[in-house]
């Protein structure tokens, strides 16, 4: 489910020909996230991407990549004017994309990069800067400053953005896989939020389904289901 580019199974060495795969993406104006049937979004791109909790299924997205997903990735990259990443995803990208400047690499290297981290990561990628500690204020400022900020990977950061409702469009790619473990896009205890479907879902040849939502800005509505024969 990526309208932009993606993560790798590990940080490629400079000059490596291994290109990051498409994977989880979230954006403050257009946001997306890869998930399998129960909404697990941990380590879609490769076995070593995120081993937290002894996760066993890193790289689960790779067998389901198809033309539709690739087109969605490219389209997202073409429209974004800023990139916002968590530390782990930033380090993966910073090890690869400065050495690969063709195709989507042109845009990824050109746009400003912002890093959300509690630590002090080395900002080796040209055009990178670290967000301050007030995440809500920082991301709000980015939304005002840029037309289309994308967040790629960074599931912990994604959960924070969802909880704070700091997004305008949520693009979900749902894959035909049930893992039974791993970090979820919407973890237990996530903030209740209403979503509005923006367009009919689109299915790829691999069985992955893309859905695009906008937040309603309110808690989910409730009611009583009527008996159609009553």
TORFI-494242 format. One record per residue: residue number from 1; residue in one letter; x, y, z of N, C-alpha, C in turn. Coordinates in Angstrom, 1 decimal, decimal comma, m for minus. Layout:
<dovexs>
i / aa / nx / ny / nz / cax / cay / caz / cx / cy / cz
NUM / a / X / Y / Z / X / Y / Z / X / Y / Z;
...
</dovexs>
This chain:
<dovexs>
i / aa / nx / ny / nz / cax / cay / caz / cx / cy / cz
1 / x / 0,8 / m1,2 / 0,0 / 0,0 / 0,0 / 0,0 / 0,8 / 1,2 / 0,0;
2 / x / 1,6 / 1,5 / m1,0 / 2,5 / 2,6 / m1,0 / 2,3 / 3,6 / m2,1;
3 / x / 1,9 / 4,8 / m1,8 / 1,9 / 5,8 / m2,9 / 3,3 / 6,4 / m3,0;
4 / x / 4,3 / 5,9 / m2,3 / 5,6 / 6,4 / m2,4 / 6,6 / 5,2 / m2,4;
5 / x / 7,8 / 5,4 / m2,2 / 8,8 / 4,4 / m2,2 / 8,9 / 3,6 / m0,9;
6 / x / 10,0 / 2,8 / m0,7 / 9,8 / 1,9 / 0,4 / 11,1 / 1,4 / 1,1;
7 / x / 11,0 / 0,5 / 1,9 / 12,1 / 0,0 / 2,8 / 12,7 / m1,2 / 2,2;
8 / x / 13,9 / m1,5 / 2,7 / 14,6 / m2,8 / 2,3 / 14,6 / m3,7 / 3,5;
9 / x / 15,1 / m4,9 / 3,2 / 15,2 / m5,9 / 4,3 / 16,4 / m5,5 / 5,2;
10 / x / 17,3 / m4,8 / 4,7 / 18,4 / m4,3 / 5,5 / 19,0 / m3,0 / 4,9;
11 / x / 19,9 / m2,3 / 5,5 / 20,4 / m1,1 / 5,0 / 21,4 / m1,5 / 3,9;
12 / x / 21,2 / m1,2 / 2,6 / 22,1 / m1,6 / 1,6 / 23,4 / m0,7 / 1,7;
13 / x / 24,5 / m1,3 / 1,4 / 25,8 / m0,6 / 1,4 / 25,8 / 0,4 / 0,2;
14 / x / 26,6 / 1,5 / 0,4 / 26,7 / 2,4 / m0,7 / 27,1 / 1,7 / m2,0;
15 / x / 26,4 / 2,1 / m3,1 / 26,7 / 1,5 / m4,4 / 26,0 / 0,2 / m4,6;
16 / x / 25,3 / m0,3 / m3,6 / 24,5 / m1,5 / m3,8 / 23,5 / m1,4 / m4,9;
17 / x / 23,2 / m2,5 / m5,6 / 22,2 / m2,4 / m6,7 / 20,8 / m2,8 / m6,1;
18 / x / 20,8 / m3,2 / m4,8 / 19,5 / m3,6 / m4,3 / 18,6 / m2,4 / m3,9;
19 / x / 17,5 / m2,3 / m4,6 / 16,6 / m1,1 / m4,4 / 15,6 / m1,4 / m3,3;
20 / x / 15,3 / m0,4 / m2,4 / 14,3 / m0,6 / m1,4 / 12,9 / m1,0 / m2,1;
21 / x / 12,2 / m1,9 / m1,5 / 10,9 / m2,4 / m2,0 / 9,9 / m1,4 / m1,6;
22 / x / 8,7 / m1,5 / m2,3 / 7,6 / m0,7 / m1,8 / 7,1 / m1,2 / m0,5;
23 / x / 6,7 / m0,3 / 0,4 / 6,2 / m0,8 / 1,7 / 5,3 / 0,3 / 2,3;
24 / x / 5,3 / 0,2 / 3,7 / 4,4 / 1,1 / 4,4 / 4,6 / 2,5 / 4,1;
25 / x / 3,6 / 3,3 / 3,9 / 3,7 / 4,7 / 3,6 / 2,6 / 5,4 / 4,4;
26 / x / 3,0 / 6,5 / 5,0 / 1,9 / 7,3 / 5,6 / 2,3 / 8,7 / 5,2;
27 / x / 1,3 / 9,6 / 5,0 / 1,6 / 10,9 / 4,6 / 0,7 / 11,9 / 5,4;
28 / x / 1,2 / 13,1 / 5,7 / 0,3 / 14,0 / 6,4 / m0,7 / 14,6 / 5,4;
29 / x / m0,5 / 14,7 / 4,2 / m1,5 / 15,1 / 3,2 / m2,0 / 13,9 / 2,4;
30 / x / m1,1 / 13,0 / 2,0 / m1,5 / 11,7 / 1,5 / m0,8 / 10,7 / 2,2;
31 / x / m1,5 / 9,8 / 2,8 / m0,8 / 8,9 / 3,7 / m1,2 / 7,5 / 3,4;
32 / x / m0,2 / 6,6 / 3,5 / m0,5 / 5,2 / 3,1 / 0,1 / 4,2 / 4,1;
33 / x / m0,4 / 3,0 / 4,1 / 0,3 / 2,0 / 5,0 / 0,0 / 0,6 / 4,5;
34 / x / 1,0 / m0,3 / 4,4 / 0,8 / m1,7 / 4,0 / 0,3 / m2,5 / 5,2;
35 / x / m0,6 / m3,3 / 5,0 / m1,1 / m4,2 / 6,1 / m1,6 / m5,5 / 5,5;
36 / x / m1,5 / m6,6 / 6,3 / m2,2 / m7,8 / 5,8 / m3,6 / m7,8 / 6,4;
37 / x / m4,2 / m9,0 / 6,3 / m5,7 / m9,0 / 6,7 / m6,0 / m8,5 / 8,1;
38 / x / m5,2 / m8,9 / 9,1 / m5,5 / m8,3 / 10,4 / m4,8 / m7,0 / 10,7;
39 / x / m4,3 / m6,3 / 9,7 / m3,7 / m5,0 / 9,8 / m2,3 / m5,0 / 10,4;
40 / x / m1,6 / m6,1 / 10,3 / m0,2 / m6,1 / 10,7 / 0,6 / m5,3 / 9,7;
41 / x / 1,5 / m4,4 / 10,1 / 2,3 / m3,6 / 9,2 / 3,8 / m3,7 / 9,5;
42 / x / 4,2 / m4,6 / 10,3 / 5,6 / m4,7 / 10,7 / 6,4 / m5,4 / 9,6;
43 / x / 7,6 / m4,8 / 9,2 / 8,6 / m5,3 / 8,4 / 8,0 / m5,9 / 7,1;
44 / x / 7,3 / m5,2 / 6,3 / 6,8 / m5,7 / 5,0 / 7,9 / m5,9 / 4,0;
45 / x / 9,0 / m5,2 / 4,1 / 10,0 / m5,1 / 3,0 / 11,1 / m6,2 / 3,0;
46 / x / 11,4 / m6,8 / 4,2 / 12,4 / m7,7 / 4,3 / 12,6 / m8,4 / 5,6;
47 / x / 13,3 / m9,5 / 5,7 / 13,5 / m10,3 / 6,9 / 14,1 / m9,5 / 8,1;
48 / x / 15,1 / m8,6 / 7,8 / 15,8 / m7,9 / 8,9 / 15,3 / m6,5 / 9,1;
49 / x / 14,2 / m6,1 / 8,5 / 13,7 / m4,8 / 8,6 / 13,3 / m4,3 / 10,0;
50 / x / 12,6 / m5,2 / 10,7 / 12,2 / m4,9 / 12,1 / 11,9 / m6,2 / 12,8;
51 / x / 12,9 / m6,5 / 13,7 / 12,8 / m7,8 / 14,4 / 12,2 / m7,7 / 15,8;
52 / x / 11,7 / m6,5 / 16,1 / 11,1 / m6,3 / 17,4 / 10,0 / m7,4 / 17,7;
53 / x / 10,1 / m7,9 / 19,0 / 9,1 / m9,0 / 19,4 / 9,4 / m10,3 / 18,7;
54 / x / 10,7 / m10,5 / 18,2 / 11,0 / m11,7 / 17,5 / 10,1 / m12,0 / 16,3;
55 / x / 9,8 / m11,0 / 15,6 / 8,9 / m11,1 / 14,5 / 9,5 / m12,0 / 13,4;
56 / x / 8,7 / m13,0 / 13,0 / 9,2 / m14,1 / 12,1 / 8,9 / m13,9 / 10,6;
57 / x / 8,1 / m12,9 / 10,2 / 7,6 / m12,9 / 8,9 / 8,0 / m11,6 / 8,1;
58 / x / 9,2 / m11,1 / 8,4 / 9,7 / m10,0 / 7,7 / 9,8 / m10,2 / 6,2;
59 / x / 9,3 / m9,3 / 5,4 / 9,3 / m9,5 / 3,9 / 8,0 / m10,1 / 3,4;
60 / x / 7,0 / m10,1 / 4,2 / 5,7 / m10,7 / 3,8 / 5,1 / m10,0 / 2,6;
61 / x / 5,4 / m8,8 / 2,3 / 4,8 / m8,0 / 1,2 / 5,4 / m8,4 / m0,1;
62 / x / 6,7 / m8,8 / m0,1 / 7,4 / m9,1 / m1,4 / 6,7 / m10,0 / m2,3;
63 / x / 6,2 / m11,2 / m1,9 / 5,5 / m12,1 / m2,9 / 4,3 / m11,5 / m3,5;
64 / x / 3,8 / m10,4 / m3,0 / 2,5 / m9,8 / m3,5 / 2,7 / m8,5 / m4,3;
65 / x / 3,9 / m8,2 / m4,6 / 4,1 / m7,0 / m5,4 / 3,6 / m7,2 / m6,8;
66 / x / 2,9 / m6,2 / m7,4 / 2,4 / m6,3 / m8,7 / 2,5 / m4,9 / m9,4;
67 / x / 2,0 / m4,9 / m10,7 / 2,1 / m3,6 / m11,5 / 1,3 / m2,5 / m10,8;
68 / x / 0,1 / m2,8 / m10,3 / m0,7 / m1,7 / m9,7 / 0,0 / m1,1 / m8,5;
69 / x / 0,7 / m1,9 / m7,7 / 1,4 / m1,4 / m6,5 / 2,6 / m0,5 / m7,0;
70 / x / 3,3 / m1,0 / m8,0 / 4,4 / m0,2 / m8,6 / 4,0 / 1,1 / m9,1;
71 / x / 2,8 / 1,2 / m9,8 / 2,3 / 2,4 / m10,3 / 1,9 / 3,4 / m9,2;
72 / x / 1,3 / 2,8 / m8,2 / 0,9 / 3,6 / m7,0 / 2,2 / 4,3 / m6,3;
73 / x / 3,2 / 3,5 / m6,2 / 4,5 / 4,0 / m5,6 / 5,0 / 5,1 / m6,4;
74 / x / 5,1 / 5,0 / m7,7 / 5,7 / 6,0 / m8,6 / 4,8 / 7,3 / m8,5;
75 / x / 3,5 / 7,1 / m8,6 / 2,6 / 8,2 / m8,6 / 2,7 / 9,0 / m7,3;
76 / x / 2,9 / 8,4 / m6,2 / 3,0 / 9,1 / m4,9 / 4,3 / 9,9 / m4,8;
77 / x / 5,4 / 9,3 / m5,3 / 6,7 / 9,9 / m5,3 / 6,6 / 11,2 / m6,2;
78 / x / 6,0 / 11,1 / m7,3 / 5,9 / 12,2 / m8,2 / 5,2 / 13,4 / m7,6;
79 / x / 4,3 / 13,2 / m6,7 / 3,4 / 14,3 / m6,2 / 4,0 / 14,8 / m4,9;
80 / x / 4,8 / 14,1 / m4,2 / 5,2 / 14,6 / m2,9 / 6,2 / 15,7 / m3,0;
81 / x / 6,2 / 16,6 / m2,0 / 7,2 / 17,7 / m2,0 / 7,9 / 17,7 / m0,7;
82 / x / 7,7 / 16,7 / 0,2 / 8,5 / 16,6 / 1,4 / 8,4 / 15,1 / 1,9;
83 / x / 9,4 / 14,6 / 2,6 / 9,5 / 13,3 / 3,1 / 9,7 / 13,3 / 4,6;
84 / x / 8,9 / 12,6 / 5,3 / 8,9 / 12,6 / 6,8 / 9,1 / 11,1 / 7,2;
85 / x / 10,2 / 10,8 / 7,9 / 10,6 / 9,5 / 8,3 / 10,9 / 9,3 / 9,7;
86 / x / 10,7 / 8,1 / 10,3 / 11,2 / 7,7 / 11,6 / 12,7 / 7,4 / 11,4;
87 / x / 13,4 / 7,2 / 12,5 / 14,8 / 7,0 / 12,5 / 15,2 / 5,8 / 11,7;
88 / x / 14,6 / 4,7 / 12,0 / 15,0 / 3,4 / 11,4 / 14,8 / 3,5 / 9,8;
89 / x / 13,7 / 3,9 / 9,4 / 13,5 / 4,0 / 7,9 / 14,4 / 5,1 / 7,3;
90 / x / 14,7 / 6,1 / 8,0 / 15,6 / 7,2 / 7,5 / 17,0 / 6,5 / 7,3;
91 / x / 17,5 / 5,8 / 8,2 / 18,8 / 5,2 / 8,1 / 18,9 / 4,2 / 6,9;
92 / x / 17,8 / 3,5 / 6,7 / 17,7 / 2,6 / 5,5 / 17,8 / 3,4 / 4,2;
93 / x / 17,0 / 4,4 / 4,1 / 16,9 / 5,3 / 2,9 / 18,2 / 6,0 / 2,7;
94 / x / 18,8 / 6,5 / 3,8 / 20,0 / 7,3 / 3,7 / 21,2 / 6,5 / 3,2;
95 / x / 21,2 / 5,2 / 3,5 / 22,2 / 4,3 / 3,0 / 22,1 / 4,0 / 1,6;
96 / x / 20,9 / 4,2 / 1,0 / 20,7 / 3,7 / m0,4 / 20,5 / 4,8 / m1,4;
97 / x / 19,5 / 5,7 / m1,1 / 19,1 / 6,6 / m2,2 / 20,1 / 7,7 / m2,6;
98 / x / 21,0 / 8,2 / m1,7 / 22,0 / 9,1 / m2,2 / 22,9 / 8,6 / m3,3;
99 / x / 23,0 / 7,2 / m3,5 / 23,8 / 6,6 / m4,5 / 23,0 / 6,1 / m5,7;
100 / x / 21,7 / 6,4 / m5,7 / 20,8 / 6,0 / m6,7 / 19,8 / 7,1 / m7,1;
101 / x / 20,2 / 7,9 / m8,1 / 19,6 / 9,2 / m8,4 / 18,7 / 9,1 / m9,6;
102 / x / 18,5 / 8,0 / m10,2 / 17,7 / 7,9 / m11,4 / 16,3 / 7,6 / m11,0;
103 / x / 15,3 / 7,8 / m12,0 / 13,9 / 7,4 / m11,8 / 13,4 / 8,1 / m10,5;
104 / x / 12,8 / 7,3 / m9,6 / 12,2 / 7,8 / m8,4 / 13,2 / 8,4 / m7,5;
105 / x / 14,5 / 8,0 / m7,6 / 15,6 / 8,6 / m6,8 / 15,8 / 10,0 / m7,0;
106 / x / 15,4 / 10,5 / m8,2 / 15,5 / 12,0 / m8,5 / 14,7 / 12,8 / m7,5;
107 / x / 13,4 / 12,4 / m7,3 / 12,5 / 13,1 / m6,5 / 12,9 / 12,9 / m5,0;
108 / x / 13,2 / 11,7 / m4,6 / 13,6 / 11,4 / m3,2 / 14,8 / 12,1 / m2,8;
109 / x / 15,7 / 12,3 / m3,7 / 16,9 / 13,1 / m3,3 / 16,7 / 14,6 / m3,3;
110 / x / 15,7 / 15,0 / m4,1 / 15,5 / 16,5 / m4,3 / 14,6 / 17,1 / m3,2;
111 / x / 13,7 / 16,3 / m2,6 / 12,7 / 16,9 / m1,6 / 13,4 / 17,0 / m0,3;
112 / x / 13,0 / 18,0 / 0,6 / 13,5 / 18,0 / 1,9 / 13,1 / 16,8 / 2,7;
113 / x / 14,0 / 16,3 / 3,6 / 13,7 / 15,2 / 4,4 / 13,7 / 15,6 / 5,9;
114 / x / 12,6 / 15,1 / 6,6 / 12,5 / 15,4 / 8,0 / 12,5 / 14,1 / 8,8;
115 / x / 13,2 / 14,1 / 9,9 / 13,3 / 12,9 / 10,7 / 12,7 / 13,1 / 12,1;
116 / x / 11,8 / 12,1 / 12,5 / 11,2 / 12,1 / 13,8 / 12,0 / 11,1 / 14,6;
117 / x / 12,6 / 11,5 / 15,7 / 13,4 / 10,6 / 16,5 / 13,6 / 11,2 / 17,9;
118 / x / 13,6 / 10,3 / 18,9 / 13,9 / 10,7 / 20,3 / 15,4 / 10,9 / 20,5;
119 / x / 16,1 / 10,3 / 19,6 / 17,6 / 10,4 / 19,7 / 18,2 / 11,5 / 18,9;
120 / x / 19,5 / 11,3 / 18,6 / 20,2 / 12,3 / 17,8 / 20,9 / 11,5 / 16,6;
121 / x / 20,1 / 11,1 / 15,6 / 20,6 / 10,3 / 14,5 / 21,5 / 11,2 / 13,6;
122 / x / 22,5 / 10,5 / 13,0 / 23,4 / 11,2 / 12,0 / 22,6 / 11,5 / 10,7;
123 / x / 22,5 / 12,7 / 10,4 / 21,7 / 13,2 / 9,2 / 22,6 / 13,3 / 8,0;
124 / x / 23,0 / 12,2 / 7,5 / 24,0 / 12,1 / 6,4 / 23,4 / 12,4 / 5,0;
125 / x / 22,1 / 12,3 / 4,9 / 21,4 / 12,5 / 3,6 / 21,2 / 14,0 / 3,3;
126 / x / 21,7 / 14,5 / 2,2 / 21,5 / 15,9 / 1,9 / 20,1 / 16,3 / 2,0;
127 / x / 19,9 / 17,5 / 2,6 / 18,5 / 18,0 / 2,7 / 17,7 / 17,5 / 3,9;
128 / x / 18,4 / 16,9 / 4,9 / 17,7 / 16,3 / 6,0 / 17,8 / 17,2 / 7,2;
129 / x / 16,8 / 17,2 / 8,1 / 16,7 / 17,9 / 9,3 / 15,9 / 17,1 / 10,3;
130 / x / 16,2 / 17,3 / 11,6 / 15,6 / 16,6 / 12,7 / 14,4 / 17,5 / 13,3;
131 / x / 13,3 / 16,8 / 13,5 / 12,2 / 17,5 / 14,1 / 12,4 / 17,8 / 15,6;
132 / x / 11,8 / 18,8 / 16,1 / 11,9 / 19,1 / 17,5 / 11,1 / 18,2 / 18,4;
133 / x / 11,1 / 18,3 / 19,7 / 10,4 / 17,4 / 20,6 / 8,9 / 17,5 / 20,6;
134 / x / 8,4 / 18,6 / 20,2 / 6,9 / 18,8 / 20,1 / 6,4 / 18,3 / 18,8;
135 / x / 6,2 / 17,0 / 18,7 / 5,9 / 16,4 / 17,4 / 4,6 / 16,9 / 16,8;
136 / x / 3,6 / 17,1 / 17,6 / 2,3 / 17,7 / 17,0 / 2,5 / 19,0 / 16,4;
137 / x / 3,2 / 19,9 / 17,1 / 3,5 / 21,2 / 16,5 / 4,4 / 21,2 / 15,3;
138 / x / 5,4 / 20,3 / 15,3 / 6,3 / 20,2 / 14,2 / 5,6 / 19,6 / 12,9;
139 / x / 4,8 / 18,6 / 13,1 / 4,1 / 18,0 / 11,9 / 3,0 / 19,0 / 11,4;
140 / x / 2,3 / 19,7 / 12,3 / 1,4 / 20,7 / 11,9 / 2,0 / 21,7 / 11,1;
141 / x / 3,2 / 22,2 / 11,5 / 3,9 / 23,2 / 10,7 / 4,3 / 22,6 / 9,3;
142 / x / 4,7 / 21,4 / 9,2 / 5,0 / 20,8 / 7,9 / 3,8 / 20,7 / 7,0;
143 / x / 2,7 / 20,4 / 7,6 / 1,4 / 20,4 / 6,8 / 1,1 / 21,8 / 6,2;
144 / x / 1,4 / 22,8 / 6,9 / 1,2 / 24,2 / 6,5 / 2,3 / 24,6 / 5,4;
145 / x / 3,5 / 24,0 / 5,6 / 4,6 / 24,4 / 4,7 / 4,6 / 23,7 / 3,4;
146 / x / 4,1 / 22,5 / 3,4 / 4,2 / 21,7 / 2,2 / 2,8 / 21,2 / 1,7;
147 / x / 2,7 / 21,0 / 0,4 / 1,4 / 20,5 / m0,2 / 1,2 / 19,0 / 0,0;
148 / x / 2,3 / 18,2 / 0,0 / 2,1 / 16,8 / 0,0 / 3,3 / 16,1 / 0,7;
149 / x / 3,2 / 16,0 / 2,0 / 4,2 / 15,4 / 2,8 / 3,9 / 13,9 / 3,0;
150 / x / 4,9 / 13,0 / 2,6 / 4,7 / 11,6 / 2,7 / 5,5 / 11,0 / 3,9;
151 / x / 5,0 / 10,1 / 4,6 / 5,7 / 9,3 / 5,6 / 5,8 / 7,9 / 5,1;
152 / x / 7,0 / 7,4 / 5,1 / 7,2 / 6,0 / 4,6 / 7,7 / 5,1 / 5,7;
153 / x / 7,2 / 3,9 / 5,9 / 7,6 / 3,0 / 6,9 / 7,3 / 3,6 / 8,3;
154 / x / 8,2 / 3,3 / 9,3 / 8,1 / 4,0 / 10,6 / 6,8 / 3,7 / 11,3;
155 / x / 6,4 / 2,4 / 11,5 / 5,1 / 2,0 / 12,0 / 4,8 / 2,7 / 13,4;
156 / x / 5,8 / 2,8 / 14,3 / 5,6 / 3,4 / 15,6 / 5,2 / 4,9 / 15,4;
157 / x / 5,9 / 5,6 / 14,5 / 5,6 / 7,0 / 14,2 / 4,2 / 7,1 / 13,5;
158 / x / 3,9 / 6,1 / 12,6 / 2,6 / 6,1 / 12,0 / 1,5 / 6,0 / 13,0;
159 / x / 1,7 / 5,2 / 14,0 / 0,6 / 5,1 / 15,0 / 0,4 / 6,4 / 15,8;
160 / x / 1,5 / 7,1 / 16,0 / 1,4 / 8,4 / 16,6 / 0,6 / 9,4 / 15,8;
161 / x / 0,9 / 9,4 / 14,5 / 0,2 / 10,3 / 13,6 / m1,3 / 10,0 / 13,5;
162 / x / m1,6 / 8,7 / 13,5 / m3,0 / 8,3 / 13,5 / m3,7 / 8,7 / 14,8;
163 / x / m3,0 / 8,5 / 15,9 / m3,6 / 8,9 / 17,2 / m3,9 / 10,4 / 17,3;
164 / x / m3,0 / 11,2 / 16,7 / m3,2 / 12,6 / 16,8 / m4,0 / 13,2 / 15,6;
165 / x / m4,4 / 12,3 / 14,7 / m5,2 / 12,7 / 13,5 / m4,4 / 13,7 / 12,7;
166 / x / m3,2 / 13,5 / 12,5 / m2,3 / 14,4 / 11,7 / m2,2 / 13,8 / 10,3;
167 / x / m3,3 / 13,6 / 9,6 / m3,2 / 13,2 / 8,2 / m4,5 / 13,7 / 7,5;
168 / x / m4,4 / 13,8 / 6,2 / m5,5 / 14,2 / 5,4 / m6,1 / 13,1 / 4,5;
169 / x / m5,2 / 12,2 / 4,1 / m5,6 / 11,0 / 3,3 / m4,9 / 9,8 / 3,8;
170 / x / m5,6 / 8,7 / 4,1 / m5,0 / 7,5 / 4,5 / m5,2 / 6,5 / 3,4;
171 / x / m4,1 / 6,0 / 2,8 / m4,2 / 5,0 / 1,8 / m3,8 / 3,6 / 2,4;
172 / x / m4,6 / 2,7 / 2,4 / m4,4 / 1,4 / 2,9 / m4,3 / 0,3 / 1,8;
173 / x / m3,2 / m0,4 / 1,8 / m3,0 / m1,6 / 0,9 / m3,2 / m2,8 / 1,8;
174 / x / m4,3 / m3,6 / 1,6 / m4,5 / m4,8 / 2,4 / m4,2 / m6,0 / 1,6;
175 / x / m3,3 / m6,8 / 2,1 / m2,7 / m8,0 / 1,4 / m3,4 / m9,3 / 1,9;
176 / x / m3,5 / m10,3 / 1,0 / m4,1 / m11,6 / 1,4 / m3,2 / m12,5 / 2,2;
177 / x / m2,9 / m12,0 / 3,4 / m2,0 / m12,7 / 4,3 / m2,5 / m12,5 / 5,7;
178 / x / m2,5 / m13,6 / 6,5 / m2,8 / m13,5 / 7,9 / m1,6 / m14,0 / 8,7;
179 / x / m1,0 / m13,1 / 9,5 / 0,3 / m13,4 / 10,1 / 0,0 / m13,8 / 11,6;
180 / x / m0,9 / m13,2 / 12,3 / m1,2 / m13,5 / 13,6 / m0,2 / m13,0 / 14,7;
181 / x / 0,7 / m12,1 / 14,2 / 1,6 / m11,4 / 15,2 / 2,2 / m10,2 / 14,5;
182 / x / 2,8 / m9,3 / 15,3 / 3,5 / m8,2 / 14,7 / 2,8 / m6,9 / 15,0;
183 / x / 3,5 / m5,8 / 14,7 / 2,9 / m4,4 / 15,0 / 1,8 / m4,1 / 14,0;
184 / x / 0,7 / m3,5 / 14,5 / m0,4 / m3,3 / 13,7 / m0,5 / m1,8 / 13,3;
185 / x / m1,1 / m1,5 / 12,2 / m1,4 / m0,1 / 11,9 / m2,3 / 0,5 / 12,9;
186 / x / m3,3 / m0,2 / 13,3 / m4,2 / 0,2 / 14,4 / m4,1 / m0,8 / 15,5;
187 / x / m3,2 / m0,5 / 16,5 / m3,0 / m1,5 / 17,6 / m4,2 / m1,5 / 18,6;
188 / x / m4,2 / m2,5 / 19,4 / m5,2 / m2,5 / 20,5 / m5,1 / m1,2 / 21,3;
189 / x / m6,2 / m0,6 / 21,6 / m6,2 / 0,7 / 22,3 / m6,0 / 1,9 / 21,5;
190 / x / m6,0 / 1,7 / 20,1 / m5,8 / 2,9 / 19,3 / m7,0 / 3,9 / 19,4;
191 / x / m6,7 / 5,1 / 19,2 / m7,8 / 6,1 / 19,3 / m8,9 / 5,8 / 18,3;
192 / x / m10,1 / 5,8 / 18,7 / m11,3 / 5,6 / 17,9 / m11,4 / 6,8 / 16,9;
193 / x / m11,6 / 6,6 / 15,6 / m11,7 / 7,6 / 14,7 / m12,6 / 7,2 / 13,5;
194 / x / m13,4 / 8,1 / 13,0 / m14,2 / 7,8 / 11,8 / m13,4 / 8,1 / 10,6;
195 / x / m13,6 / 7,3 / 9,5 / m13,0 / 7,4 / 8,2 / m14,0 / 7,5 / 7,1;
196 / x / m13,7 / 8,2 / 6,1 / m14,7 / 8,3 / 4,9 / m14,0 / 7,8 / 3,7;
197 / x / m14,6 / 6,8 / 3,0 / m14,0 / 6,2 / 1,8 / m14,0 / 7,3 / 0,7;
198 / x / m12,9 / 7,6 / 0,0 / m12,8 / 8,6 / m1,0 / m13,1 / 8,1 / m2,4;
199 / x / m12,9 / 6,8 / m2,6 / m13,2 / 6,3 / m4,0 / m13,3 / 4,8 / m3,9;
200 / x / m13,9 / 4,1 / m4,9 / m14,0 / 2,7 / m4,8 / m12,6 / 2,0 / m4,7;
201 / x / m12,6 / 0,9 / m3,9 / m11,3 / 0,2 / m3,7 / m10,8 / m0,4 / m5,1;
202 / x / m9,5 / m0,5 / m5,2 / m8,9 / m1,0 / m6,4 / m8,1 / m2,3 / m6,0;
203 / x / m8,2 / m3,4 / m6,8 / m7,5 / m4,6 / m6,5 / m6,5 / m4,9 / m7,5;
204 / x / m5,3 / m5,3 / m7,1 / m4,2 / m5,7 / m8,0 / m4,3 / m7,2 / m8,3;
205 / x / m3,5 / m7,6 / m9,2 / m3,5 / m9,0 / m9,6 / m3,0 / m10,0 / m8,5;
206 / x / m2,2 / m9,4 / m7,5 / m1,7 / m10,3 / m6,5 / m2,8 / m10,5 / m5,4;
207 / x / m3,9 / m9,8 / m5,5 / m4,9 / m9,9 / m4,4 / m4,9 / m8,8 / m3,4;
208 / x / m3,9 / m7,9 / m3,5 / m3,8 / m6,7 / m2,7 / m4,9 / m5,7 / m3,1;
209 / x / m5,5 / m5,1 / m2,1 / m6,6 / m4,1 / m2,3 / m6,2 / m2,8 / m1,8;
210 / x / m6,3 / m1,7 / m2,6 / m6,0 / m0,4 / m2,2 / m7,3 / 0,3 / m1,8;
211 / x / m7,3 / 1,0 / m0,6 / m8,5 / 1,8 / m0,2 / m7,9 / 3,1 / 0,3;
212 / x / m8,6 / 4,2 / m0,1 / m8,2 / 5,5 / 0,3 / m9,3 / 6,2 / 1,1;
213 / x / m8,9 / 6,7 / 2,3 / m9,8 / 7,3 / 3,2 / m9,4 / 8,7 / 3,6;
214 / x / m10,4 / 9,5 / 4,0 / m10,1 / 10,7 / 4,7 / m10,7 / 10,7 / 6,1;
215 / x / m10,1 / 11,3 / 7,1 / m10,6 / 11,3 / 8,4 / m11,9 / 12,2 / 8,5;
216 / x / m12,8 / 11,7 / 9,3 / m14,0 / 12,6 / 9,5 / m13,8 / 13,6 / 10,5;
217 / x / m12,7 / 13,4 / 11,3 / m12,5 / 14,4 / 12,4 / m13,3 / 14,1 / 13,6;
218 / x / m14,0 / 13,0 / 13,7 / m14,9 / 12,7 / 14,8 / m14,8 / 11,3 / 15,2;
219 / x / m15,3 / 10,9 / 16,3 / m15,3 / 9,5 / 16,7 / m16,3 / 8,8 / 15,8;
220 / x / m16,2 / 7,4 / 15,7 / m17,1 / 6,7 / 14,9 / m18,6 / 6,8 / 15,3;
221 / x / m19,4 / 6,9 / 14,3 / m20,9 / 7,0 / 14,6 / m21,4 / 5,6 / 15,0;
222 / x / m22,4 / 5,6 / 15,8 / m23,0 / 4,3 / 16,2 / m24,5 / 4,3 / 15,9;
223 / x / m25,1 / 3,2 / 16,0 / m26,6 / 3,1 / 15,8 / m27,0 / 1,7 / 16,0;
224 / x / m28,2 / 1,4 / 15,6 / m28,8 / 0,0 / 15,7 / m29,2 / m0,5 / 14,3;
225 / x / m28,7 / m1,7 / 14,0 / m29,0 / m2,3 / 12,7 / m30,5 / m2,8 / 12,7;
226 / x / m31,2 / m2,3 / 11,8 / m32,6 / m2,7 / 11,7 / m32,8 / m4,0 / 11,0;
227 / x / m33,8 / m4,8 / 11,4 / m34,2 / m6,0 / 10,8 / m34,9 / m5,7 / 9,4;
228 / x / m34,3 / m6,1 / 8,3 / m34,9 / m5,7 / 7,0 / m36,3 / m6,2 / 6,8;
229 / x / m36,8 / m7,2 / 7,6 / m38,1 / m7,7 / 7,4 / m39,1 / m7,1 / 8,4;
230 / x / m38,6 / m6,3 / 9,3 / m39,5 / m5,7 / 10,3 / m40,2 / m4,5 / 9,8;
</dovexs>
